[in-house]
C-alpha cells in the first residue's frame, strides 16, 4: 500500500516539468532607497533566462519619474538597472507593479528604505504582481516574506523534494524521520549562513552535481533494504541527513546571496528562510503520511503483496531521475 504511493510519486517527480533544474527559486529584487524628501535610488535586479533578462518590468507609482527602468546590464548572475526617481509625494499608500510577473513562476522581493521610518520588505508573486506600500509597516514583514520564500522553495525545488521523498521511503520510523529532517535543516542552515555572509564560497555547478549524487545514494539504500535488517542509514538517518544537508545548504545559498540583500537584513532573512524550509519539508511529509492513511482506509486489499515489487521499482525510478540530473549537471561544468 505504501509502496504504490511511492511509485506514483516517484514517477510524477521524474516526469515533472523543469525537473532537471536545480531550483525553481531565482527571485527578482527591487530596492527603493530614499535619498531626499522627493528622490529615491532604485536598484532593479531581473533573473537571467537563457542569457536574457526575464520579461518582467518594475513600475513605480505614477508620480515618480521615470517610473520604468532603463535597459539592464548583466552582472554575470542577473540583469541590473539603477536610476534615481523623482517622486512628487511619499510612497505610503501608493502601488508598485511588477509588469509581466503573472506569466512567470518566480517571486520578486521589494525592499523599501524610507528616511524617516522602518525598512519594509514585501514580496510580489505571480498571483500578486501589484502591492500597496503600507502606511504603518509591520515588524514581521521581513520574517513573513522570507518564511514564505523558504516554504515555497522546498516545495518547488524538485531535487530537494525528491531527496525528502527518498528519505521518507527509506526511514520507516516516524520519529527517526522527523529527527533526520530536522538534522538536514540544521546542517543546511549552517552552510547557507556561511555562504550568504561570504565566509564560504563554492562554485555552484559542483554543488548541484553532488546534490544529485546524494539522491543517488538514497536510491541505492532503498534498493539494498532487506526486511528484518536495519542498515546504518536507516538506524541513524540524522547522520546521513546532516552530512548531505551541508551540501544542500550551499545549493540554497544562491537564493539569498545573489539578490543583493543588504547585510542588516540577512540574519532575519536566514532565520525565516530556514524555518520556512523546515515547515515545507514537514508539510510534505505530512501530506505523504495522510495519503497513505487514506489509501489504507479506502483500499485495504488492493495493494496487498504489491510492496515486494513496488519498493525496488520506486528505488530504480528515483535512481534513474537522480542519475540523469547528475549526468546533466556534470556535462554542464
C-alpha positions as CSV (number, residue, x, y, z in Angstrom):
1,X,0.0,0.0,0.0
2,X,2.8,2.3,1.0
3,X,4.9,1.3,-2.0
4,X,2.2,2.0,-4.5
5,X,2.2,5.7,-3.4
6,X,6.0,5.7,-3.6
7,X,5.9,4.5,-7.2
8,X,3.3,7.0,-8.3
9,X,5.1,10.0,-6.6
10,X,8.5,9.0,-7.9
11,X,7.3,8.9,-11.5
12,X,5.5,12.2,-11.0
13,X,8.7,13.7,-9.8
14,X,10.7,12.3,-12.7
15,X,8.2,13.5,-15.3
16,X,7.6,16.9,-13.8
17,X,8.3,20.0,-15.9
18,X,11.7,21.7,-15.3
19,X,12.7,18.7,-13.1
20,X,16.2,18.8,-14.2
21,X,16.7,22.4,-13.0
22,X,18.4,22.7,-9.6
23,X,16.0,25.2,-8.1
24,X,12.7,26.9,-9.0
25,X,13.8,29.8,-6.8
26,X,15.5,32.7,-8.6
27,X,13.7,35.8,-7.3
28,X,13.8,39.3,-8.7
29,X,14.8,42.1,-6.4
30,X,13.6,45.7,-6.3
31,X,15.3,48.1,-3.8
32,X,14.0,51.6,-3.2
33,X,16.2,53.8,-1.0
34,X,15.1,57.3,-0.2
35,X,17.9,59.9,-0.8
36,X,16.0,63.1,-0.1
37,X,12.4,64.1,0.5
38,X,11.5,63.7,-3.2
39,X,14.2,61.4,-4.6
40,X,14.7,57.6,-4.5
41,X,17.7,55.5,-5.5
42,X,16.3,52.5,-7.4
43,X,18.0,49.1,-7.9
44,X,16.2,46.6,-10.1
45,X,17.6,43.0,-10.5
46,X,15.9,40.8,-13.0
47,X,16.6,37.0,-13.2
48,X,18.5,35.6,-16.2
49,X,16.7,33.4,-18.6
50,X,18.9,31.8,-21.2
51,X,21.2,34.8,-21.4
52,X,18.4,37.3,-21.5
53,X,16.6,39.3,-18.8
54,X,13.2,37.8,-17.7
55,X,10.3,39.5,-19.4
56,X,9.2,41.5,-16.3
57,X,9.4,45.2,-15.5
58,X,9.2,47.2,-12.3
59,X,6.7,50.0,-12.5
60,X,6.9,52.7,-9.8
61,X,3.9,54.9,-8.8
62,X,2.6,57.3,-11.4
63,X,4.0,60.4,-9.6
64,X,7.6,59.0,-9.9
65,X,9.7,60.0,-12.9
66,X,11.0,57.8,-14.5
67,X,8.7,55.1,-13.4
68,X,10.3,52.4,-15.6
69,X,13.8,51.0,-15.6
70,X,16.5,51.8,-18.2
71,X,18.0,49.0,-20.2
72,X,19.5,46.4,-17.8
73,X,23.2,45.3,-17.8
74,X,24.2,41.7,-16.9
75,X,26.4,41.3,-13.9
76,X,27.0,37.6,-14.7
77,X,24.2,36.4,-12.5
78,X,21.2,38.7,-13.1
79,X,20.3,41.8,-15.1
80,X,20.7,45.1,-13.2
81,X,19.2,48.6,-13.7
82,X,19.9,51.5,-11.4
83,X,18.4,55.0,-11.6
84,X,17.2,57.9,-9.5
85,X,13.4,58.5,-9.5
86,X,11.8,61.9,-8.6
87,X,8.6,61.3,-6.7
88,X,6.2,64.3,-6.1
89,X,4.8,62.7,-2.9
90,X,5.7,60.0,-0.5
91,X,5.3,56.3,-1.4
92,X,3.0,55.4,1.5
93,X,-0.3,54.1,0.2
94,X,1.0,54.1,-3.4
95,X,1.1,51.0,-5.6
96,X,4.2,49.3,-7.2
97,X,3.7,46.8,-10.0
98,X,5.9,44.1,-11.5
99,X,4.5,44.0,-15.0
100,X,4.6,40.5,-16.6
101,X,5.1,38.7,-13.3
102,X,1.8,36.9,-13.7
103,X,3.2,35.0,-16.6
104,X,6.2,33.7,-14.6
105,X,6.9,31.2,-11.9
106,X,9.2,33.5,-9.9
107,X,8.8,35.9,-7.0
108,X,10.1,39.4,-6.6
109,X,11.3,40.9,-3.3
110,X,10.8,44.6,-2.6
111,X,12.9,46.4,0.0
112,X,11.8,50.0,0.8
113,X,14.1,52.2,2.8
114,X,12.5,55.5,3.7
115,X,14.4,58.2,5.5
116,X,12.1,58.6,8.5
117,X,10.6,55.2,9.1
118,X,11.5,51.5,9.3
119,X,12.7,49.5,6.3
120,X,9.9,47.5,4.7
121,X,10.3,44.1,2.9
122,X,7.4,43.0,0.7
123,X,7.0,40.1,-1.8
124,X,5.4,40.1,-5.2
125,X,4.1,36.7,-6.6
126,X,2.6,35.7,-9.9
127,X,-0.8,35.9,-8.2
128,X,0.0,39.2,-6.6
129,X,2.0,41.4,-9.0
130,X,0.7,44.7,-7.6
131,X,1.4,45.8,-4.0
132,X,0.3,48.8,-2.0
133,X,3.1,50.3,0.2
134,X,1.7,50.2,3.8
135,X,1.4,53.3,5.8
136,X,2.4,51.5,9.0
137,X,4.6,48.5,8.2
138,X,4.7,45.5,10.5
139,X,7.9,44.4,12.1
140,X,7.0,40.9,10.9
141,X,7.1,41.8,7.2
142,X,10.7,40.6,6.7
143,X,10.1,37.3,8.6
144,X,6.8,36.6,6.8
145,X,8.3,37.3,3.3
146,X,11.3,35.0,3.8
147,X,9.4,32.3,5.6
148,X,7.1,32.0,2.6
149,X,10.1,32.1,0.3
150,X,11.7,29.2,2.2
151,X,8.4,27.2,2.4
152,X,7.6,27.5,-1.3
153,X,11.3,26.9,-2.3
154,X,11.4,23.5,-0.8
155,X,8.0,22.6,-2.4
156,X,9.1,23.9,-5.8
157,X,12.7,22.6,-5.8
158,X,12.4,19.2,-7.4
159,X,15.8,17.9,-6.4
160,X,15.3,18.8,-2.7
161,X,11.8,17.5,-2.8
162,X,13.0,14.2,-4.3
163,X,15.6,13.9,-1.5
164,X,13.0,14.3,1.2
165,X,10.7,11.8,-0.7
166,X,13.5,9.2,-0.9
167,X,14.2,9.7,2.8
168,X,10.5,9.2,3.6
169,X,10.7,5.8,1.8
170,X,13.9,4.7,3.5
171,X,13.2,5.6,7.1
172,X,10.1,3.8,8.4
173,X,10.2,5.1,12.0
174,X,8.3,8.4,12.2
175,X,10.4,9.9,14.9
176,X,13.6,9.0,13.2
177,X,12.3,10.6,10.1
178,X,11.4,13.8,11.8
179,X,14.8,13.9,13.5
180,X,16.5,13.3,10.2
181,X,14.6,16.1,8.5
182,X,15.5,18.5,11.4
183,X,19.2,17.5,11.2
184,X,19.0,18.2,7.5
185,X,17.6,21.7,8.2
186,X,20.2,22.5,10.9
187,X,23.0,21.4,8.6
188,X,21.9,23.4,5.6
189,X,21.3,26.4,7.8
190,X,25.0,26.4,8.7
191,X,26.3,26.3,5.2
192,X,23.6,28.7,4.0
193,X,24.6,31.2,6.6
194,X,28.3,30.9,5.8
195,X,27.7,31.2,2.0
196,X,25.3,34.1,2.3
197,X,27.7,36.0,4.5
198,X,30.5,35.4,2.2
199,X,32.6,33.2,4.5
200,X,32.3,30.1,2.3
201,X,32.4,30.3,-1.4
202,X,32.0,27.2,-3.6
203,X,31.2,27.1,-7.4
204,X,27.6,26.3,-7.8
205,X,27.9,23.6,-10.6
206,X,29.8,21.0,-8.5
207,X,27.4,21.6,-5.6
208,X,24.4,20.9,-7.8
209,X,26.1,17.7,-9.1
210,X,26.8,16.5,-5.5
211,X,23.2,17.2,-4.6
212,X,22.0,14.9,-7.3
213,X,24.6,12.4,-6.1
214,X,23.1,12.5,-2.6
215,X,19.8,11.4,-4.1
216,X,21.5,8.5,-6.0
217,X,22.9,7.4,-2.6
218,X,19.4,7.3,-1.0
219,X,18.1,5.4,-4.0
220,X,20.8,2.7,-3.6
221,X,20.0,2.5,0.1
222,X,16.3,1.8,-0.8
223,X,17.3,-0.9,-3.2
224,X,19.6,-2.6,-0.6
225,X,16.9,-2.7,2.1
226,X,16.0,-6.1,3.3
227,X,13.2,-7.0,5.7
228,X,14.4,-7.7,9.2
229,X,17.7,-5.9,8.6
230,X,18.3,-2.3,9.5
231,X,21.1,-0.5,7.6
232,X,23.1,2.2,9.2
233,X,21.4,4.8,7.1
234,X,18.0,3.6,8.4
235,X,19.1,3.4,12.1
236,X,21.0,6.7,12.2
237,X,19.5,8.7,9.3
238,X,20.2,12.0,11.0
239,X,23.9,11.4,10.4
240,X,23.4,11.0,6.7
241,X,21.0,13.9,6.5
242,X,23.3,16.2,8.4
243,X,26.2,15.5,6.0
244,X,24.0,15.9,2.9
245,X,22.3,18.9,4.5
246,X,25.7,20.8,4.5
247,X,25.8,20.3,0.7
248,X,22.2,21.2,0.1
249,X,22.7,24.4,2.1
250,X,25.3,25.5,-0.5
251,X,22.6,24.9,-3.1
252,X,20.2,27.1,-1.2
253,X,22.7,29.9,-0.8
254,X,22.1,31.5,-4.2
255,X,18.5,32.1,-3.2
256,X,19.6,34.8,-0.7
257,X,23.1,35.9,-1.7
258,X,22.5,36.6,-5.4
259,X,19.7,39.1,-5.0
260,X,21.9,41.7,-3.4
261,X,20.3,41.9,0.1
262,X,21.8,44.5,2.4
263,X,23.7,42.9,5.3
264,X,21.3,44.2,8.0
265,X,18.5,42.0,6.6
266,X,20.5,38.8,6.3
267,X,20.1,37.5,9.9
268,X,16.3,37.8,9.9
269,X,16.1,36.5,6.3
270,X,18.2,33.5,7.1
271,X,16.1,32.6,10.2
272,X,12.8,33.0,8.4
273,X,14.0,31.2,5.3
274,X,15.3,28.2,7.2
275,X,12.1,28.0,9.3
276,X,10.1,28.1,6.1
277,X,12.2,25.3,4.6
278,X,11.7,23.1,7.7
279,X,7.9,23.8,7.6
280,X,7.8,22.9,3.9
281,X,9.6,19.6,4.5
282,X,7.4,18.6,7.4
283,X,4.3,19.7,5.4
284,X,5.4,17.4,2.5
285,X,6.0,14.5,4.9
286,X,2.6,15.1,6.5
287,X,0.8,15.1,3.1
288,X,2.5,11.8,2.2
289,X,1.6,10.2,5.5
290,X,-2.0,11.4,5.2
291,X,-2.2,10.0,1.7
292,X,-1.0,6.6,2.9
293,X,-3.5,6.5,5.8
294,X,-6.4,7.5,3.4
295,X,-5.3,4.7,1.0
296,X,-5.3,2.1,3.8
297,X,-8.9,3.1,4.6
298,X,-10.4,3.1,1.1
299,X,-8.4,0.3,-0.4
300,X,-7.2,-2.1,2.2
301,X,-6.9,-5.1,0.0
302,X,-5.9,-3.7,-3.4
303,X,-2.2,-3.4,-2.8
304,X,-1.7,-6.4,-0.5
305,X,1.5,-8.2,-1.7
306,X,2.4,-5.3,-4.0
307,X,5.1,-3.9,-1.7
308,X,7.7,-6.5,-2.7
309,X,7.8,-5.4,-6.3
310,X,6.8,-1.7,-5.9
311,X,9.6,-0.8,-3.5
312,X,12.5,-1.7,-5.8
313,X,10.8,-0.2,-8.8
314,X,10.4,3.0,-6.8
315,X,14.1,2.9,-5.9
316,X,15.1,2.4,-9.5
317,X,12.8,5.3,-10.6
318,X,14.4,7.7,-8.1
319,X,17.8,6.4,-9.1
320,X,17.1,7.0,-12.8
321,X,16.0,10.6,-12.2
322,X,18.9,11.4,-9.9
323,X,21.5,9.8,-12.2
324,X,20.0,11.8,-15.1
325,X,20.4,15.0,-13.1
326,X,23.9,14.0,-12.1
327,X,25.0,13.5,-15.7
328,X,23.2,16.6,-16.9
329,X,24.9,18.8,-14.3
330,X,28.3,17.3,-14.7
331,X,28.1,17.8,-18.5
332,X,27.3,21.5,-17.8
333,X,30.6,22.1,-16.0
